[in-house]
Amino acid sequence: MLTLVAMSSKAKIILSVSNDLHDDQRLMKVCKTLRENDHELELLGRYIKGSSTTLKRPYLIKRFHLCFNKGPLFYFNLNVRLFWHLLFAKYDLLIANDLDTLPANYLAARLRSKPLVYDAHEYFTEVPELIDRPRVKAIWESIEKRILPKLKHAYTVSPSIAKVYKEKYGLKMALVRNFPLRKESFDPPPKERVVIYQGALNVGRGLEELISAFSSENMGDIKLWIFGKGDIEADLKALSRSLNLNERVFFFGRKASAELLNYTRRASLGVSLEHPMGLSYQYAIPNKLFDYLQAGTAVLYAPLKEVEKLLDGQDVGEKLKAYDSDQLARQIREILDADHLQIWHKNARMLSENYCWEKEEKEFLRTIEQALMA
């Protein structure tokens, strides 16, 4: 455990997100680190219809029931509720997770003269969902331009995103990559001829091509396990049904991290096939890749700038050769038939020792300490 030796007493910290708090791994790691350093926490999110009504966490949780669940009115409703809560709550520091919670946090922190830390999980204004929506994108960019130059404390997930914000707004951001917690040593279970995808089921993730690849006769006895939920989940299931892949492609929905790990350890290959759609994806470091490594699973990864820096030459898998489903099927088959697959599995576990949260949290804690002492 790291300790903020400069702090004489614990602080009350409120963290805000726009999701339902169910399984936000980055948020859970941040909270774990803060609690281990004796800080009092309150976590703010929203309730989504169908999500669990009870969440057991060792800190205070509040989920807002909103009148709208998407679109401009959702974001307005969310920030109004956040602002009024933060205006009267007791705290020493605020952490705003992503741009969609920043307006309320910035205004409340300024009115209360409290420090604010901004956690940019992605390059928000360059996500694929905004690429073809110039008016909506312009609104978010205007929010960035108004607030980011005035921030003093911030961190983000990749060097390229930090560089962009420095050049655009003069905001120096610490680097806190979204690596998983180090797992205890384990006896690896037998690997199965399984390809696994875990994460959001959204556009630009290469999932359509991945599912289509399993319609190839060359895939034989190889199975695909898909974990997660998202905007295109129904479309992906329909695609799988239309290709008669019920015996090859399996959708498991969203699982708790401990349960998911047991599946990941059994898979031979983990995939991360993001298209370079928008700078957010181009600069991303998908955390799923490092979950695969922690599980001793080889990886097939898209040629994204920051990912190449971390994985090229590490002998833990291969870089994607083409998004075409036929070529993708051929590459997957060749990987699972390769004589050195076991070496990749062993190297994955070794490399994961370097790519873990326990090393990233040092910079996170420095950022929190600087904000509390400002």
Backbone hydrogen bonds, N-H to C=O, Kabsch-Sander energy under -0.5 kcal/mol:
donor,donor_aa,acceptor,acceptor_aa,energy
5,V,3,T,-1.6
7,M,4,L,-1.8
13,I,11,A,-0.6
13,I,40,E,-3.1
14,I,93,L,-2.1
15,L,42,E,-2.6
16,S,95,I,-2.4
17,V,44,L,-2.2
25,Q,23,D,-1.2
28,M,24,D,-2.4
29,K,25,Q,-2.1
30,V,26,R,-2.3
31,C,27,L,-2.5
32,K,28,M,-2.2
33,T,29,K,-2.3
34,L,30,V,-2.3
35,R,31,C,-2.6
36,E,32,K,-2.2
37,N,33,T,-0.8
37,N,34,L,-0.6
38,D,35,R,-2.1
39,H,34,L,-2.1
40,E,11,A,-2.3
42,E,13,I,-1.8
43,L,60,L,-2.7
44,L,15,L,-3.2
45,G,62,K,-2.3
46,R,19,N,-2.3
47,Y,64,F,-2.7
51,S,48,I,-2.6
57,R,55,L,-0.8
60,L,41,L,-1.3
62,K,43,L,-2.7
64,F,45,G,-2.3
66,L,64,F,-0.8
74,F,70,K,-0.5
74,F,71,G,-0.7
75,Y,71,G,-1.6
76,F,72,P,-2.3
77,N,73,L,-2.7
78,L,74,F,-3.0
79,N,75,Y,-2.2
80,V,76,F,-2.2
81,R,77,N,-2.2
82,L,78,L,-2.7
83,F,79,N,-2.6
84,W,80,V,-2.2
85,H,81,R,-1.8
86,L,82,L,-2.9
87,L,83,F,-2.1
88,F,84,W,-0.7
88,F,85,H,-0.8
89,A,85,H,-1.5
91,Y,89,A,-0.5
92,D,12,K,-3.7
93,L,12,K,-1.4
94,L,115,P,-2.0
95,I,14,I,-2.5
96,A,117,V,-2.4
97,N,16,S,-2.0
97,N,95,I,-0.6
98,D,96,A,-0.9
98,D,119,D,-2.7
101,T,98,D,-1.5
102,L,98,D,-0.5
102,L,99,L,-0.7
105,N,101,T,-1.5
106,Y,102,L,-3.2
107,L,103,P,-2.3
108,A,104,A,-2.4
109,A,105,N,-2.6
110,R,106,Y,-2.2
111,L,107,L,-2.4
112,R,108,A,-2.2
113,S,109,A,-0.8
114,K,109,A,-2.4
117,V,94,L,-2.6
118,Y,153,H,-1.9
119,D,96,A,-2.9
119,D,117,V,-0.5
120,A,118,Y,-0.7
120,A,155,Y,-2.4
121,H,119,D,-0.9
124,F,122,E,-1.5
126,E,123,Y,-2.2
127,V,124,F,-1.4
130,L,127,V,-2.1
131,I,127,V,-0.7
131,I,128,P,-0.7
132,D,128,P,-0.6
133,R,130,L,-1.7
137,K,133,R,-2.7
138,A,134,P,-2.2
139,I,135,R,-1.5
140,W,136,V,-1.9
141,E,137,K,-2.5
142,S,138,A,-2.0
143,I,139,I,-1.6
144,E,140,W,-2.3
145,K,141,E,-2.6
146,R,142,S,-1.6
147,I,143,I,-2.0
148,L,144,E,-2.2
150,K,147,I,-1.9
151,L,147,I,-0.5
151,L,148,L,-1.4
155,Y,118,Y,-2.4
156,T,174,A,-2.5
157,V,120,A,-0.9
162,A,158,S,-2.1
163,K,159,P,-2.3
164,V,160,S,-2.0
165,Y,161,I,-2.2
166,K,162,A,-1.8
167,E,163,K,-2.4
168,K,164,V,-2.7
169,Y,165,Y,-2.2
170,G,166,K,-1.4
171,L,165,Y,-1.4
172,K,170,G,-0.6
173,M,171,L,-0.7
174,A,154,A,-2.5
176,V,156,T,-3.1
176,V,174,A,-0.6
179,F,177,R,-1.6
192,E,266,R,-3.2
194,V,192,E,-2.6
195,V,223,K,-3.0
196,I,269,L,-2.8
197,Y,225,W,-2.6
199,G,227,F,-1.9
201,L,229,K,-1.5
202,N,200,A,-1.1
205,R,202,N,-1.0
210,L,206,G,-1.8
211,I,207,L,-2.6
212,S,208,E,-2.3
213,A,209,E,-1.9
214,F,210,L,-0.8
214,F,211,I,-1.0
215,S,212,S,-1.8
216,S,213,A,-1.5
219,M,216,S,-1.7
220,G,217,E,-1.3
222,I,219,M,-2.7
223,K,193,R,-2.1
224,L,248,R,-3.2
225,W,195,V,-2.9
226,I,224,L,-0.5
226,I,250,F,-2.9
227,F,197,Y,-2.9
227,F,225,W,-0.5
228,G,253,G,-2.2
232,I,201,L,-2.4
233,E,230,G,-1.4
236,L,232,I,-2.4
237,K,233,E,-2.2
238,A,234,A,-2.1
239,L,235,D,-2.3
240,S,236,L,-2.3
241,R,237,K,-2.2
242,S,238,A,-2.5
243,L,239,L,-1.4
244,N,241,R,-1.6
245,L,240,S,-2.3
248,R,245,L,-1.7
249,V,245,L,-3.2
250,F,224,L,-2.7
252,F,226,I,-2.9
252,F,250,F,-0.6
253,G,226,I,-0.6
260,L,256,A,-2.8
261,L,257,S,-2.2
262,N,258,A,-1.0
263,Y,259,E,-1.0
263,Y,260,L,-0.6
264,T,260,L,-2.5
265,R,261,L,-2.3
266,R,262,N,-0.5
266,R,263,Y,-1.0
267,A,263,Y,-0.9
267,A,264,T,-0.6
268,S,192,E,-0.6
268,S,194,V,-1.6
269,L,194,V,-1.7
270,G,298,A,-3.1
271,V,196,I,-2.3
272,S,300,L,-2.3
273,L,205,R,-0.7
275,H,204,G,-2.8
277,M,275,H,-2.4
278,G,276,P,-0.9
280,S,126,E,-1.1
281,Y,126,E,-0.5
281,Y,277,M,-0.7
282,Q,278,G,-1.9
283,Y,279,L,-2.4
284,A,281,Y,-1.1
289,L,286,P,-1.1
290,F,286,P,-0.5
290,F,287,N,-0.7
291,D,287,N,-1.4
292,Y,288,K,-2.2
293,L,289,L,-1.8
294,Q,290,F,-1.9
295,A,291,D,-1.4
296,G,293,L,-1.9
297,T,292,Y,-2.5
298,A,268,S,-1.2
299,V,316,V,-1.8
300,L,270,G,-2.3
301,Y,318,E,-2.0
302,A,272,S,-2.1
304,L,302,A,-2.4
305,K,282,Q,-0.8
306,E,282,Q,-0.6
308,E,304,L,-2.8
309,K,305,K,-1.4
310,L,306,E,-1.2
311,L,307,V,-2.5
312,D,308,E,-1.9
314,Q,311,L,-2.2
318,E,299,V,-2.1
320,L,301,Y,-3.1
328,L,324,D,-2.7
329,A,325,S,-2.5
330,R,326,D,-1.9
331,Q,327,Q,-2.4
332,I,328,L,-2.5
333,R,329,A,-2.3
334,E,330,R,-2.3
335,I,331,Q,-2.2
336,L,332,I,-2.4
337,D,333,R,-1.4
338,A,334,E,-0.6
338,A,335,I,-1.1
341,L,338,A,-1.2
344,W,340,H,-1.8
345,H,341,L,-1.9
346,K,342,Q,-2.0
347,N,343,I,-2.8
348,A,344,W,-2.4
349,R,345,H,-1.5
350,M,346,K,-1.6
351,L,347,N,-2.8
352,S,348,A,-1.9
353,E,350,M,-1.0
354,N,351,L,-1.8
355,Y,351,L,-1.2
356,C,354,N,-1.0
357,W,180,P,-2.9
359,K,356,C,-1.1
360,E,356,C,-1.2
361,E,357,W,-2.8
362,K,359,K,-0.7
363,E,360,E,-0.9
364,F,360,E,-1.3
365,L,361,E,-2.7
366,R,362,K,-1.7
367,T,363,E,-2.0
368,I,364,F,-2.1
369,E,365,L,-2.7
370,Q,366,R,-2.5
371,A,367,T,-2.0
372,L,368,I,-2.4
373,M,369,E,-1.8
374,A,370,Q,-0.6
374,A,371,A,-0.7
